Each structure stands twice: as structure tokens, then as C-alpha cells.
Amino acid sequence: MATAAELRARRDALTAQRSSGVARVSYDGKTVDYRSVTEIDRAVEALDREIAAAEGRRIVRQVRVTTAKAL
């Protein structure tokens, strides 16, 4: 398993490429071609989960549902 620092470097490379509009990302001598921005976003989210796991914390997602019945 990669260290948190290595995972952060990958994430930084992905976010930099996403903002530049280029779908090809290189890190550690490897190159990955992504098909869309959505695919890059999913990769960033996966890296966020891996970084959290490597640091011993979890990502908390909260969903709040509110309903009201208007008469």
C-alpha cells in the first residue's frame, strides 16, 4: 500500500491536470489517460478515501432528509 505522501502527490497531479483541461496525468514515471473529467473526479475521490485510510481516519458523509407536508 502506498504512503499518504505518495497518495497526496498523485491527488495533486490529478487536480492540477483537471484544472488545466488535460486528460493525461503523469506521476512516478507512469502515465494514465482519462476519458473524461468525471473519471478524474472519481479517481480524486478514491484517492481521498485511500489517504484517509492511510492516515487512520474516515471520510464522514452526511445525508439529511427533511420532509414537510403542506396542506
PQR file with spaces between the fields and no chain letter, atoms N, CA, C, O and H, PARSE charges and radii, in Angstrom:
ATOM       1  N    MET     1       0.851   -1.179    0.000 -0.4000 1.5000
ATOM       2  CA   MET     1       0.000    0.000    0.000 -0.0000 2.0000
ATOM       3  C    MET     1       0.897    1.242    0.000  0.5500 1.7000
ATOM       4  O    MET     1       1.942    1.273    0.649 -0.5500 1.4000
ATOM       5  N    ALA     2       0.474    2.229   -0.720 -0.4000 1.5000
ATOM       6  CA   ALA     2       1.234    3.473   -0.838 -0.0000 2.0000
ATOM       7  C    ALA     2       1.087    4.311    0.437  0.5500 1.7000
ATOM       8  O    ALA     2       0.108    4.189    1.172 -0.5500 1.4000
ATOM       9  H    ALA     2      -0.375    2.203   -1.247  0.4000 1.0000
ATOM      10  N    THR     3       2.069    5.146    0.670 -0.4000 1.5000
ATOM      11  CA   THR     3       2.008    6.021    1.836 -0.0000 2.0000
ATOM      12  C    THR     3       1.085    7.205    1.544  0.5500 1.7000
ATOM      13  O    THR     3       0.738    7.477    0.394 -0.5500 1.4000
ATOM      14  H    THR     3       2.865    5.244    0.073  0.4000 1.0000
ATOM      15  N    ALA     4       0.699    7.897    2.611 -0.4000 1.5000
ATOM      16  CA   ALA     4      -0.180    9.056    2.456 -0.0000 2.0000
ATOM      17  C    ALA     4       0.490   10.133    1.605  0.5500 1.7000
ATOM      18  O    ALA     4      -0.187   10.816    0.836 -0.5500 1.4000
ATOM      19  H    ALA     4       0.981    7.676    3.545  0.4000 1.0000
ATOM      20  N    ALA     5       1.809   10.296    1.731 -0.4000 1.5000
ATOM      21  CA   ALA     5       2.525   11.312    0.943 -0.0000 2.0000
ATOM      22  C    ALA     5       2.491   10.967   -0.547  0.5500 1.7000
ATOM      23  O    ALA     5       2.305   11.853   -1.381 -0.5500 1.4000
ATOM      24  H    ALA     5       2.359    9.741    2.356  0.4000 1.0000
ATOM      25  N    GLU     6       2.668    9.689   -0.887 -0.4000 1.5000
ATOM      26  CA   GLU     6       2.607    9.274   -2.293 -0.0000 2.0000
ATOM      27  C    GLU     6       1.203    9.473   -2.854  0.5500 1.7000
ATOM      28  O    GLU     6       1.032    9.923   -3.987 -0.5500 1.4000
ATOM      29  H    GLU     6       2.819    8.969   -0.209  0.4000 1.0000
ATOM      30  N    LEU     7       0.209    9.133   -2.051 -0.4000 1.5000
ATOM      31  CA   LEU     7      -1.178    9.304   -2.494 -0.0000 2.0000
ATOM      32  C    LEU     7      -1.515   10.776   -2.695  0.5500 1.7000
ATOM      33  O    LEU     7      -2.214   11.131   -3.643 -0.5500 1.4000
ATOM      34  H    LEU     7       0.348    8.768   -1.130  0.4000 1.0000
ATOM      35  N    ARG     8      -1.012   11.645   -1.791 -0.4000 1.5000
ATOM      36  CA   ARG     8      -1.243   13.084   -1.945 -0.0000 2.0000
ATOM      37  C    ARG     8      -0.587   13.613   -3.218  0.5500 1.7000
ATOM      38  O    ARG     8      -1.142   14.485   -3.887 -0.5500 1.4000
ATOM      39  H    ARG     8      -0.443   11.356   -1.021  0.4000 1.0000
ATOM      40  N    ALA     9       0.600   13.086   -3.557 -0.4000 1.5000
ATOM      41  CA   ALA     9       1.284   13.516   -4.779 -0.0000 2.0000
ATOM      42  C    ALA     9       0.456   13.134   -6.006  0.5500 1.7000
ATOM      43  O    ALA     9       0.340   13.918   -6.947 -0.5500 1.4000
ATOM      44  H    ALA     9       1.051   12.378   -3.014  0.4000 1.0000
ATOM      45  N    ARG    10      -0.113   11.938   -5.996 -0.4000 1.5000
ATOM      46  CA   ARG    10      -0.993   11.526   -7.109 -0.0000 2.0000
ATOM      47  C    ARG    10      -2.215   12.423   -7.192  0.5500 1.7000
ATOM      48  O    ARG    10      -2.615   12.852   -8.275 -0.5500 1.4000
ATOM      49  H    ARG    10      -0.019   11.300   -5.231  0.4000 1.0000
ATOM      50  N    ARG    11      -2.809   12.704   -6.027 -0.4000 1.5000
ATOM      51  CA   ARG    11      -4.010   13.552   -6.000 -0.0000 2.0000
ATOM      52  C    ARG    11      -3.694   14.955   -6.510  0.5500 1.7000
ATOM      53  O    ARG    11      -4.477   15.536   -7.263 -0.5500 1.4000
ATOM      54  H    ARG    11      -2.485   12.356   -5.148  0.4000 1.0000
ATOM      55  N    ASP    12      -2.555   15.496   -6.105 -0.4000 1.5000
ATOM      56  CA   ASP    12      -2.153   16.830   -6.566 -0.0000 2.0000
ATOM      57  C    ASP    12      -1.964   16.849   -8.073  0.5500 1.7000
ATOM      58  O    ASP    12      -2.356   17.807   -8.738 -0.5500 1.4000
ATOM      59  H    ASP    12      -1.919   15.024   -5.494  0.4000 1.0000
ATOM      60  N    ALA    13      -1.362   15.788   -8.618 -0.4000 1.5000
ATOM      61  CA   ALA    13      -1.169   15.701  -10.071 -0.0000 2.0000
ATOM      62  C    ALA    13      -2.514   15.642  -10.789  0.5500 1.7000
ATOM      63  O    ALA    13      -2.697   16.279  -11.827 -0.5500 1.4000
ATOM      64  H    ALA    13      -1.044   15.010   -8.077  0.4000 1.0000
ATOM      65  N    LEU    14      -3.453   14.877  -10.236 -0.4000 1.5000
ATOM      66  CA   LEU    14      -4.785   14.777  -10.845 -0.0000 2.0000
ATOM      67  C    LEU    14      -5.522   16.108  -10.825  0.5500 1.7000
ATOM      68  O    LEU    14      -6.096   16.516  -11.834 -0.5500 1.4000
ATOM      69  H    LEU    14      -3.304   14.359   -9.393  0.4000 1.0000
ATOM      70  N    THR    15      -5.511   16.786   -9.686 -0.4000 1.5000
ATOM      71  CA   THR    15      -6.244   18.056   -9.612 -0.0000 2.0000
ATOM      72  C    THR    15      -5.600   19.124  -10.485  0.5500 1.7000
ATOM      73  O    THR    15      -6.303   19.963  -11.048 -0.5500 1.4000
ATOM      74  H    THR    15      -5.045   16.455   -8.866  0.4000 1.0000
ATOM      75  N    ALA    16      -4.287   19.108  -10.605 -0.4000 1.5000
ATOM      76  CA   ALA    16      -3.618   20.076  -11.481 -0.0000 2.0000
ATOM      77  C    ALA    16      -3.997   19.834  -12.941  0.5500 1.7000
ATOM      78  O    ALA    16      -4.276   20.779  -13.679 -0.5500 1.4000
ATOM      79  H    ALA    16      -3.717   18.427  -10.147  0.4000 1.0000
ATOM      80  N    GLN    17      -4.005   18.585  -13.347 -0.4000 1.5000
ATOM      81  CA   GLN    17      -4.365   18.266  -14.724 -0.0000 2.0000
ATOM      82  C    GLN    17      -5.839   18.536  -14.986  0.5500 1.7000
ATOM      83  O    GLN    17      -6.205   18.984  -16.073 -0.5500 1.4000
ATOM      84  H    GLN    17      -3.778   17.818  -12.747  0.4000 1.0000
ATOM      85  N    ARG    18      -6.691   18.266  -13.995 -0.4000 1.5000
ATOM      86  CA   ARG    18      -8.127   18.513  -14.170 -0.0000 2.0000
ATOM      87  C    ARG    18      -8.378   19.991  -14.426  0.5500 1.7000
ATOM      88  O    ARG    18      -9.173   20.345  -15.297 -0.5500 1.4000
ATOM      89  H    ARG    18      -6.393   17.903  -13.112  0.4000 1.0000
ATOM      90  N    SER    19      -7.712   20.849  -13.680 -0.4000 1.5000
ATOM      91  CA   SER    19      -7.936   22.285  -13.853 -0.0000 2.0000
ATOM      92  C    SER    19      -7.348   22.798  -15.164  0.5500 1.7000
ATOM      93  O    SER    19      -7.781   23.835  -15.667 -0.5500 1.4000
ATOM      94  H    SER    19      -7.067   20.562  -12.973  0.4000 1.0000
ATOM      95  N    SER    20      -6.369   22.090  -15.723 -0.4000 1.5000
ATOM      96  CA   SER    20      -5.786   22.516  -16.992 -0.0000 2.0000
ATOM      97  C    SER    20      -6.571   21.985  -18.194  0.5500 1.7000
ATOM      98  O    SER    20      -6.358   22.424  -19.324 -0.5500 1.4000
ATOM      99  H    SER    20      -6.017   21.248  -15.314  0.4000 1.0000
ATOM     100  N    GLY    21      -7.476   21.040  -17.942 -0.4000 1.5000
ATOM     101  CA   GLY    21      -8.289   20.501  -19.025 -0.0000 2.0000
ATOM     102  C    GLY    21      -7.627   19.358  -19.780  0.5500 1.7000
ATOM     103  O    GLY    21      -8.161   18.901  -20.791 -0.5500 1.4000
ATOM     104  H    GLY    21      -7.649   20.684  -17.024  0.4000 1.0000
ATOM     105  N    VAL    22      -6.483   18.889  -19.313 -0.4000 1.5000
ATOM     106  CA   VAL    22      -5.773   17.794  -19.971 -0.0000 2.0000
ATOM     107  C    VAL    22      -6.154   16.490  -19.283  0.5500 1.7000
ATOM     108  O    VAL    22      -6.191   16.425  -18.055 -0.5500 1.4000
ATOM     109  H    VAL    22      -6.050   19.260  -18.492  0.4000 1.0000
ATOM     110  N    ALA    23      -6.438   15.454  -20.063 -0.4000 1.5000
ATOM     111  CA   ALA    23      -6.886   14.183  -19.509 -0.0000 2.0000
ATOM     112  C    ALA    23      -5.756   13.176  -19.366  0.5500 1.7000
ATOM     113  O    ALA    23      -6.021   11.994  -19.148 -0.5500 1.4000
ATOM     114  H    ALA    23      -6.409   15.507  -21.061  0.4000 1.0000
ATOM     115  N    ARG    24      -4.515   13.604  -19.479 -0.4000 1.5000
ATOM     116  CA   ARG    24      -3.356   12.715  -19.313 -0.0000 2.0000
ATOM     117  C    ARG    24      -2.584   13.159  -18.084  0.5500 1.7000
ATOM     118  O    ARG    24      -2.184   14.318  -17.980 -0.5500 1.4000
ATOM     119  H    ARG    24      -4.300   14.564  -19.656  0.4000 1.0000
ATOM     120  N    VAL    25      -2.373   12.228  -17.146 -0.4000 1.5000
ATOM     121  CA   VAL    25      -1.703   12.536  -15.893 -0.0000 2.0000
ATOM     122  C    VAL    25      -0.466   11.664  -15.758  0.5500 1.7000
ATOM     123  O    VAL    25      -0.520   10.457  -15.997 -0.5500 1.4000
ATOM     124  H    VAL    25      -2.698   11.286  -17.231  0.4000 1.0000
ATOM     125  N    SER    26       0.661   12.282  -15.372 -0.4000 1.5000
ATOM     126  CA   SER    26       1.908   11.545  -15.162 -0.0000 2.0000
ATOM     127  C    SER    26       2.395   11.753  -13.733  0.5500 1.7000
ATOM     128  O    SER    26       2.398   12.872  -13.220 -0.5500 1.4000
ATOM     129  H    SER    26       0.704   13.262  -15.178  0.4000 1.0000
ATOM     130  N    TYR    27       2.805   10.662  -13.103 -0.4000 1.5000
ATOM     131  CA   TYR    27       3.419   10.714  -11.779 -0.0000 2.0000
ATOM     132  C    TYR    27       4.266    9.459  -11.597  0.5500 1.7000
ATOM     133  O    TYR    27       3.905    8.392  -12.093 -0.5500 1.4000
ATOM     134  H    TYR    27       2.802    9.753  -13.520  0.4000 1.0000
ATOM     135  N    ASP    28       5.360    9.572  -10.910 -0.4000 1.5000
ATOM     136  CA   ASP    28       6.275    8.458  -10.640 -0.0000 2.0000
ATOM     137  C    ASP    28       6.666    7.701  -11.904  0.5500 1.7000
ATOM     138  O    ASP    28       6.829    6.481  -11.862 -0.5500 1.4000
ATOM     139  H    ASP    28       5.654   10.439  -10.507  0.4000 1.0000
ATOM     140  N    GLY    29       6.819    8.396  -13.018 -0.4000 1.5000
ATOM     141  CA   GLY    29       7.211    7.747  -14.262 -0.0000 2.0000
ATOM     142  C    GLY    29       6.096    6.984  -14.950  0.5500 1.7000
ATOM     143  O    GLY    29       6.345    6.279  -15.928 -0.5500 1.4000
ATOM     144  H    GLY    29       6.687    9.386  -13.052  0.4000 1.0000
ATOM     145  N    LYS    30       4.864    7.111  -14.456 -0.4000 1.5000
ATOM     146  CA   LYS    30       3.710    6.435  -15.048 -0.0000 2.0000
ATOM     147  C    LYS    30       2.789    7.480  -15.664  0.5500 1.7000
ATOM     148  O    LYS    30       2.685    8.602  -15.170 -0.5500 1.4000
ATOM     149  H    LYS    30       4.662    7.684  -13.662  0.4000 1.0000
ATOM     150  N    THR    31       2.127    7.098  -16.744 -0.4000 1.5000
ATOM     151  CA   THR    31       1.182    7.994  -17.400 -0.0000 2.0000
ATOM     152  C    THR    31      -0.173    7.300  -17.494  0.5500 1.7000
ATOM     153  O    THR    31      -0.262    6.138  -17.888 -0.5500 1.4000
ATOM     154  H    THR    31       2.211    6.186  -17.145  0.4000 1.0000
ATOM     155  N    VAL    32      -1.213    8.019  -17.133 -0.4000 1.5000
ATOM     156  CA   VAL    32      -2.577    7.491  -17.184 -0.0000 2.0000
ATOM     157  C    VAL    32      -3.418    8.434  -18.033  0.5500 1.7000
ATOM     158  O    VAL    32      -3.386    9.649  -17.835 -0.5500 1.4000
ATOM     159  H    VAL    32      -1.141    8.964  -16.813  0.4000 1.0000
ATOM     160  N    ASP    33      -4.169    7.876  -18.978 -0.4000 1.5000
ATOM     161  CA   ASP    33      -5.094    8.655  -19.811 -0.0000 2.0000
ATOM     162  C    ASP    33      -6.510    8.464  -19.277  0.5500 1.7000
ATOM     163  O    ASP    33      -6.976    7.335  -19.127 -0.5500 1.4000
ATOM     164  H    ASP    33      -4.195    6.889  -19.139  0.4000 1.0000
ATOM     165  N    TYR    34      -7.188    9.569  -18.991 -0.4000 1.5000
ATOM     166  CA   TYR    34      -8.568    9.526  -18.522 -0.0000 2.0000
ATOM     167  C    TYR    34      -9.480    9.937  -19.661  0.5500 1.7000
ATOM     168  O    TYR    34      -9.104   10.756  -20.499 -0.5500 1.4000
ATOM     169  H    TYR    34      -6.809   10.486  -19.113  0.4000 1.0000
ATOM     170  N    ARG    35     -10.679    9.370  -19.695 -0.4000 1.5000
ATOM     171  CA   ARG    35     -11.608    9.645  -20.781 -0.0000 2.0000
ATOM     172  C    ARG    35     -12.419   10.911  -20.570  0.5500 1.7000
ATOM     173  O    ARG    35     -12.850   11.548  -21.532 -0.5500 1.4000
ATOM     174  H    ARG    35     -10.984    8.705  -19.014  0.4000 1.0000
ATOM     175  N    SER    36     -12.629   11.279  -19.296 -0.4000 1.5000
ATOM     176  CA   SER    36     -13.474   12.444  -19.039 -0.0000 2.0000
ATOM     177  C    SER    36     -13.106   13.079  -17.700  0.5500 1.7000
ATOM     178  O    SER    36     -12.363   12.506  -16.903 -0.5500 1.4000
ATOM     179  H    SER    36     -12.279   10.762  -18.515  0.4000 1.0000
ATOM     180  N    VAL    37     -13.639   14.261  -17.476 -0.4000 1.5000
ATOM     181  CA   VAL    37     -13.431   14.957  -16.209 -0.0000 2.0000
ATOM     182  C    VAL    37     -14.108   14.175  -15.087  0.5500 1.7000
ATOM     183  O    VAL    37     -13.604   14.139  -13.965 -0.5500 1.4000
ATOM     184  H    VAL    37     -14.243   14.726  -18.123  0.4000 1.0000
ATOM     185  N    THR    38     -15.236   13.556  -15.383 -0.4000 1.5000
ATOM     186  CA   THR    38     -15.936   12.752  -14.382 -0.0000 2.0000
ATOM     187  C    THR    38     -15.068   11.601  -13.905  0.5500 1.7000
ATOM     188  O    THR    38     -15.054   11.287  -12.715 -0.5500 1.4000
ATOM     189  H    THR    38     -15.645   13.586  -16.295  0.4000 1.0000
ATOM     190  N    GLU    39     -14.357   10.978  -14.807 -0.4000 1.5000
ATOM     191  CA   GLU    39     -13.466    9.886  -14.440 -0.0000 2.0000
ATOM     192  C    GLU    39     -12.318   10.395  -13.551  0.5500 1.7000
ATOM     193  O    GLU    39     -11.907    9.709  -12.616 -0.5500 1.4000
ATOM     194  H    GLU    39     -14.369   11.233  -15.773  0.4000 1.0000
ATOM     195  N    ILE    40     -11.815   11.577  -13.839 -0.4000 1.5000
ATOM     196  CA   ILE    40     -10.774   12.177  -12.997 -0.0000 2.0000
ATOM     197  C    ILE    40     -11.348   12.475  -11.606  0.5500 1.7000
ATOM     198  O    ILE    40     -10.690   12.225  -10.596 -0.5500 1.4000
ATOM     199  H    ILE    40     -12.149   12.135  -14.598  0.4000 1.0000
ATOM     200  N    ASP    41     -12.568   13.008  -11.557 -0.4000 1.5000
ATOM     201  CA   ASP    41     -13.205   13.300  -10.267 -0.0000 2.0000
ATOM     202  C    ASP    41     -13.358   12.031   -9.429  0.5500 1.7000
ATOM     203  O    ASP    41     -13.118   12.048   -8.221 -0.5500 1.4000
ATOM     204  H    ASP    41     -13.102   13.211  -12.378  0.4000 1.0000
ATOM     205  N    ARG    42     -13.757   10.933  -10.071 -0.4000 1.5000
ATOM     206  CA   ARG    42     -13.881    9.663   -9.349 -0.0000 2.0000
ATOM     207  C    ARG    42     -12.533    9.192   -8.830  0.5500 1.7000
ATOM     208  O    ARG    42     -12.444    8.658   -7.724 -0.5500 1.4000
ATOM     209  H    ARG    42     -13.952   10.919  -11.051  0.4000 1.0000
ATOM     210  N    ALA    43     -11.490    9.383   -9.613 -0.4000 1.5000
ATOM     211  CA   ALA    43     -10.150    8.990   -9.176 -0.0000 2.0000
ATOM     212  C    ALA    43      -9.700    9.833   -7.985  0.5500 1.7000
ATOM     213  O    ALA    43      -9.070    9.314   -7.063 -0.5500 1.4000
ATOM     214  H    ALA    43     -11.562    9.817  -10.512  0.4000 1.0000
ATOM     215  N    VAL    44     -10.018   11.129   -7.997 -0.4000 1.5000
ATOM     216  CA   VAL    44      -9.672   12.007   -6.879 -0.0000 2.0000
ATOM     217  C    VAL    44     -10.419   11.566   -5.621  0.5500 1.7000
ATOM     218  O    VAL    44      -9.830   11.525   -4.540 -0.5500 1.4000
ATOM     219  H    VAL    44     -10.529   11.551   -8.746  0.4000 1.0000
ATOM     220  N    GLU    45     -11.702   11.237   -5.745 -0.4000 1.5000
ATOM     221  CA   GLU    45     -12.483   10.773   -4.596 -0.0000 2.0000
ATOM     222  C    GLU    45     -11.916    9.469   -4.040  0.5500 1.7000
ATOM     223  O    GLU    45     -11.846    9.288   -2.825 -0.5500 1.4000
ATOM     224  H    GLU    45     -12.180   11.270   -6.623  0.4000 1.0000
ATOM     225  N    ALA    46     -11.514    8.570   -4.924 -0.4000 1.5000
ATOM     226  CA   ALA    46     -10.916    7.303   -4.476 -0.0000 2.0000
ATOM     227  C    ALA    46      -9.606    7.560   -3.746  0.5500 1.7000
ATOM     228  O    ALA    46      -9.323    6.927   -2.729 -0.5500 1.4000
ATOM     229  H    ALA    46     -11.571    8.717   -5.911  0.4000 1.0000
ATOM     230  N    LEU    47      -8.807    8.488   -4.262 -0.4000 1.5000
ATOM     231  CA   LEU    47      -7.554    8.831   -3.586 -0.0000 2.0000
ATOM     232  C    LEU    47      -7.813    9.476   -2.234  0.5500 1.7000
ATOM     233  O    LEU    47      -7.073    9.225   -1.283 -0.5500 1.4000
ATOM     234  H    LEU    47      -9.037    9.002   -5.088  0.4000 1.0000
ATOM     235  N    ASP    48      -8.848   10.302   -2.130 -0.4000 1.5000
ATOM     236  CA   ASP    48      -9.205   10.901   -0.848 -0.0000 2.0000
ATOM     237  C    ASP    48      -9.520    9.814    0.182  0.5500 1.7000
ATOM     238  O    ASP    48      -9.103    9.909    1.336 -0.5500 1.4000
ATOM     239  H    ASP    48      -9.449   10.506   -2.903  0.4000 1.0000
ATOM     240  N    ARG    49     -10.262    8.776   -0.240 -0.4000 1.5000
ATOM     241  CA   ARG    49     -10.573    7.667    0.667 -0.0000 2.0000
ATOM     242  C    ARG    49      -9.306    6.913    1.066  0.5500 1.7000
ATOM     243  O    ARG    49      -9.143    6.550    2.231 -0.5500 1.4000
ATOM     244  H    ARG    49     -10.601    8.698   -1.178  0.4000 1.0000
ATOM     245  N    GLU    50      -8.412    6.676    0.114 -0.4000 1.5000
ATOM     246  CA   GLU    50      -7.166    5.975    0.414 -0.0000 2.0000
ATOM     247  C    GLU    50      -6.274    6.789    1.358  0.5500 1.7000
ATOM     248  O    GLU    50      -5.651    6.231    2.261 -0.5500 1.4000
ATOM     249  H    GLU    50      -8.544    6.970   -0.832  0.4000 1.0000
ATOM     250  N    ILE    51      -6.216    8.105    1.145 -0.4000 1.5000
ATOM     251  CA   ILE    51      -5.421    8.975    2.021 -0.0000 2.0000
ATOM     252  C    ILE    51      -5.996    8.929    3.434  0.5500 1.7000
ATOM     253  O    ILE    51      -5.252    8.816    4.408 -0.5500 1.4000
ATOM     254  H    ILE    51      -6.722    8.557    0.412  0.4000 1.0000
ATOM     255  N    ALA    52      -7.307    9.017    3.543 -0.4000 1.5000
ATOM     256  CA   ALA    52      -7.949    8.969    4.860 -0.0000 2.0000
ATOM     257  C    ALA    52      -7.650    7.642    5.551  0.5500 1.7000
ATOM     258  O    ALA    52      -7.366    7.622    6.748 -0.5500 1.4000
ATOM     259  H    ALA    52      -7.912    9.109    2.752  0.4000 1.0000
ATOM     260  N    ALA    53      -7.709    6.541    4.818 -0.4000 1.5000
ATOM     261  CA   ALA    53      -7.430    5.233    5.399 -0.0000 2.0000
ATOM     262  C    ALA    53      -5.967    5.129    5.829  0.5500 1.7000
ATOM     263  O    ALA    53      -5.669    4.558    6.877 -0.5500 1.4000
ATOM     264  H    ALA    53      -7.940    6.557    3.845  0.4000 1.0000
ATOM     265  N    ALA    54      -5.057    5.677    5.027 -0.4000 1.5000
ATOM     266  CA   ALA    54      -3.628    5.625    5.362 -0.0000 2.0000
ATOM     267  C    ALA    54      -3.325    6.461    6.601  0.5500 1.7000
ATOM     268  O    ALA    54      -2.394    6.157    7.347 -0.5500 1.4000
ATOM     269  H    ALA    54      -5.299    6.141    4.175  0.4000 1.0000
ATOM     270  N    GLU    55      -4.111    7.512    6.819 -0.4000 1.5000
ATOM     271  CA   GLU    55      -3.913    8.373    7.984 -0.0000 2.0000
ATOM     272  C    GLU    55      -4.719    7.904    9.193  0.5500 1.7000
ATOM     273  O    GLU    55      -4.650    8.513   10.260 -0.5500 1.4000
ATOM     274  H    GLU    55      -4.868    7.759    6.214  0.4000 1.0000
ATOM     275  N    GLY    56      -5.483    6.825    9.029 -0.4000 1.5000
ATOM     276  CA   GLY    56      -6.256    6.281   10.140 -0.0000 2.0000
ATOM     277  C    GLY    56      -7.529    7.029   10.443  0.5500 1.7000
ATOM     278  O    GLY    56      -8.023    6.971   11.570 -0.5500 1.4000
ATOM     279  H    GLY    56      -5.539    6.330    8.161  0.4000 1.0000
ATOM     280  N    ARG    57      -8.068    7.721    9.482 -0.4000 1.5000
ATOM     281  CA   ARG    57      -9.334    8.428    9.688 -0.0000 2.0000
ATOM     282  C    ARG    57     -10.293    8.022    8.583  0.5500 1.7000
ATOM     283  O    ARG    57      -9.888    7.423    7.586 -0.5500 1.4000
ATOM     284  H    ARG    57      -7.667    7.768    8.567  0.4000 1.0000
ATOM     285  N    ARG    58     -11.553    8.347    8.762 -0.4000 1.5000
ATOM     286  CA   ARG    58     -12.513    8.036    7.719 -0.0000 2.0000
ATOM     287  C    ARG    58     -13.213    9.299    7.252  0.5500 1.7000
ATOM     288  O    ARG    58     -13.333   10.276    7.991 -0.5500 1.4000
ATOM     289  H    ARG    58     -11.882    8.833    9.571  0.4000 1.0000
ATOM     290  N    ILE    59     -13.665    9.257    6.026 -0.4000 1.5000
ATOM     291  CA   ILE    59     -14.406   10.381    5.474 -0.0000 2.0000
ATOM     292  C    ILE    59     -15.861   10.213    5.892  0.5500 1.7000
ATOM     293  O    ILE    59     -16.489    9.188    5.623 -0.5500 1.4000
ATOM     294  H    ILE    59     -13.568    8.463    5.426  0.4000 1.0000
ATOM     295  N    VAL    60     -16.374   11.222    6.544 -0.4000 1.5000
ATOM     296  CA   VAL    60     -17.752   11.173    7.010 -0.0000 2.0000
ATOM     297  C    VAL    60     -18.633   11.892    6.003  0.5500 1.7000
ATOM     298  O    VAL    60     -18.414   13.058    5.674 -0.5500 1.4000
ATOM     299  H    VAL    60     -15.865   12.054    6.763  0.4000 1.0000
ATOM     300  N    ARG    61     -19.602   11.189    5.538 -0.4000 1.5000
ATOM     301  CA   ARG    61     -20.574   11.780    4.622 -0.0000 2.0000
ATOM     302  C    ARG    61     -21.913   11.800    5.355  0.5500 1.7000
ATOM     303  O    ARG    61     -22.312   10.810    5.968 -0.5500 1.4000
ATOM     304  H    ARG    61     -19.779   10.242    5.805  0.4000 1.0000
ATOM     305  N    GLN    62     -22.579   12.903    5.285 -0.4000 1.5000
ATOM     306  CA   GLN    62     -23.832   13.045    5.993 -0.0000 2.0000
ATOM     307  C    GLN    62     -24.930   13.358    4.994  0.5500 1.7000
ATOM     308  O    GLN    62     -24.795   14.243    4.149 -0.5500 1.4000
ATOM     309  H    GLN    62     -22.254   13.708    4.786  0.4000 1.0000
ATOM     310  N    VAL    63     -26.010   12.617    5.110 -0.4000 1.5000
ATOM     311  CA   VAL    63     -27.186   12.855    4.273 -0.0000 2.0000
ATOM     312  C    VAL    63     -28.326   13.207    5.216  0.5500 1.7000
ATOM     313  O    VAL    63     -28.650   12.452    6.133 -0.5500 1.4000
ATOM     314  H    VAL    63     -26.119   11.898    5.796  0.4000 1.0000
ATOM     315  N    ARG    64     -28.921   14.355    4.977 -0.4000 1.5000
ATOM     316  CA   ARG    64     -30.016   14.805    5.812 -0.0000 2.0000
ATOM     317  C    ARG    64     -31.255   14.889    4.950  0.5500 1.7000
ATOM     318  O    ARG    64     -31.266   15.560    3.918 -0.5500 1.4000
ATOM     319  H    ARG    64     -28.658   14.968    4.232  0.4000 1.0000
ATOM     320  N    VAL    65     -32.312   14.195    5.387 -0.4000 1.5000
ATOM     321  CA   VAL    65     -33.561   14.188    4.648 -0.0000 2.0000
ATOM     322  C    VAL    65     -34.583   14.959    5.469  0.5500 1.7000
ATOM     323  O    VAL    65     -34.784   14.679    6.650 -0.5500 1.4000
ATOM     324  H    VAL    65     -32.303   13.649    6.225  0.4000 1.0000
ATOM     325  N    THR    66     -35.220   15.921    4.840 -0.4000 1.5000
ATOM     326  CA   THR    66     -36.259   16.713    5.500 -0.0000 2.0000
ATOM     327  C    THR    66     -37.505   16.673    4.633  0.5500 1.7000
ATOM     328  O    THR    66     -37.446   16.884    3.422 -0.5500 1.4000
ATOM     329  H    THR    66     -35.057   16.149    3.880  0.4000 1.0000
ATOM     330  N    THR    67     -38.619   16.403    5.268 -0.4000 1.5000
ATOM     331  CA   THR    67     -39.878   16.400    4.520 -0.0000 2.0000
ATOM     332  C    THR    67     -40.882   17.297    5.225  0.5500 1.7000
ATOM     333  O    THR    67     -40.787   17.538    6.428 -0.5500 1.4000
ATOM     334  H    THR    67     -38.666   16.231    6.252  0.4000 1.0000
ATOM     335  N    ALA    68     -41.811   17.769    4.479 -0.4000 1.5000
ATOM     336  CA   ALA    68     -42.881   18.584    5.043 -0.0000 2.0000
ATOM     337  C    ALA    68     -44.137   18.335    4.220  0.5500 1.7000
ATOM     338  O    ALA    68     -44.089   18.190    2.998 -0.5500 1.4000
ATOM     339  H    ALA    68     -41.887   17.573    3.501  0.4000 1.0000
ATOM     340  N    LYS    69     -45.228   18.292    4.906 -0.4000 1.5000
ATOM     341  CA   LYS    69     -46.496   18.079    4.222 -0.0000 2.0000
ATOM     342  C    LYS    69     -47.274   19.390    4.266  0.5500 1.7000
ATOM     343  O    LYS    69     -47.720   19.834    5.324 -0.5500 1.4000
ATOM     344  H    LYS    69     -45.268   18.410    5.898  0.4000 1.0000
ATOM     345  N    ALA    70     -47.419   19.981    3.123 -0.4000 1.5000
ATOM     346  CA   ALA    70     -48.147   21.248    3.061 -0.0000 2.0000
ATOM     347  C    ALA    70     -49.588   20.986    2.731  0.5500 1.7000
ATOM     348  O    ALA    70     -49.907   20.263    1.787 -0.5500 1.4000
ATOM     349  H    ALA    70     -47.057   19.620    2.264  0.4000 1.0000
ATOM     350  N    LEU    71     -50.441   21.570    3.505 -0.4000 1.5000
ATOM     351  CA   LEU    71     -51.892   21.393    3.262 -0.0000 2.0000
ATOM     352  C    LEU    71     -52.514   22.678    2.832  0.5500 1.7000
ATOM     353  O    LEU    71     -53.718   22.728    2.583 -0.5500 1.4000
ATOM     354  H    LEU    71     -50.182   22.157    4.272  0.4000 1.0000
